[in-house]
Amino acid sequence: MDAIDLAFYRHQGHLTINGVFGAAETDALIADIEAWGESFLAELPAAQRVWYVDGGVKARTVLRKLDNPHAHRPALQAIACDPRLVALVEQVLGTGVSVYFSQVFFKAPEGGGPKPAHQDNFYFGPTDIEGVVTAWIALDDATLENGCLYFGEGTNQGPVYGHIAPPDEPFNLQLPLTILEKQPMAPAPVRKGGVSFHHGNTFHQSGPNHSSRWRRACALHYVRNGVEFATPALPYDHSLKMRVT
Ligand SMILES: O=C(O)CCC(=O)C(=O)O
């Protein structure tokens, strides 16, 4: 297993390690989240559709995301505790980590929507901004065509800025244009089974999926033990925080 280049990570605010998981493992996770997504969608109350359904895909109803797979799906819980992944996370945060929140991102072919630029630490409001790292596991190859992540290099070294959200999408908190116009965003393709790590302050976004291929991913938001989401911008279920080591 590769070691994390900590100097690079601290300078750039993100780092990709390819080949953490094998194709059979990611395929099993895809089967699991697809089955979960199907039952979730069937039972989704109309009032919550705007939070979960991808408005960019007109031809059919598809999910854009699911919350807390580490708490709801044993297969994802096992991945969150997988020694190969945890060893990498602990190189960043130090020994003793928990998953506070996690998300599955589906980005469907032919229209899966973009995610606007944001900082996870604005969403989470952690007690220690250095105590949060997101491990974003690519379940498919993530490319420029199907909506890979983009990062603002070095923005981890800057402050957490105020975010705004469109009135009809309160969940879509994003950095204001006045900040973004000064910050170039660089694409970071990841191969299926690779993991992209980013600091909680790092600006990041993802593009739309105009390709004919899925771009699915699972983001595990780890904290150093003891770190709390003290001033979150959205409601998080703190009871789902899971101690890993
Ligand atoms: O997968 C995406 O499109 C967005 C990911 C993201 O915002 C995150 O992992 O924090």
The ligand as an SDF file (V2000), in Angstrom:
LIG
                    3D

 10  9  0  0  0  0  0  0  0  0999 V2000
  -18.9480   13.2620   -5.4400 O   0  0  0  0  0  0  0  0  0  0  0  0
  -19.2780   14.4360   -5.6060 C   0  0  0  0  0  0  0  0  0  0  0  0
  -19.7120   14.8310   -6.6630 O   0  0  0  0  0  0  0  0  0  0  0  0
  -19.1530   15.4260   -4.4730 C   0  0  0  0  0  0  0  0  0  0  0  0
  -18.2740   14.9260   -3.3840 C   0  0  0  0  0  0  0  0  0  0  0  0
  -18.1250   15.8230   -2.2150 C   0  0  0  0  0  0  0  0  0  0  0  0
  -18.5480   16.9410   -2.2040 O   0  0  0  0  0  0  0  0  0  0  0  0
  -17.4270   15.3050   -1.0330 C   0  0  0  0  0  0  0  0  0  0  0  0
  -17.0400   14.1360   -1.0260 O   0  0  0  0  0  0  0  0  0  0  0  0
  -17.2310   16.0660   -0.0560 O   0  0  0  0  0  0  0  0  0  0  0  0
  1  2  2  0
  2  3  1  0
  2  4  1  0
  4  5  1  0
  5  6  1  0
  6  7  2  0
  6  8  1  0
  8  9  2  0
  8 10  1  0
M  END
$$$$
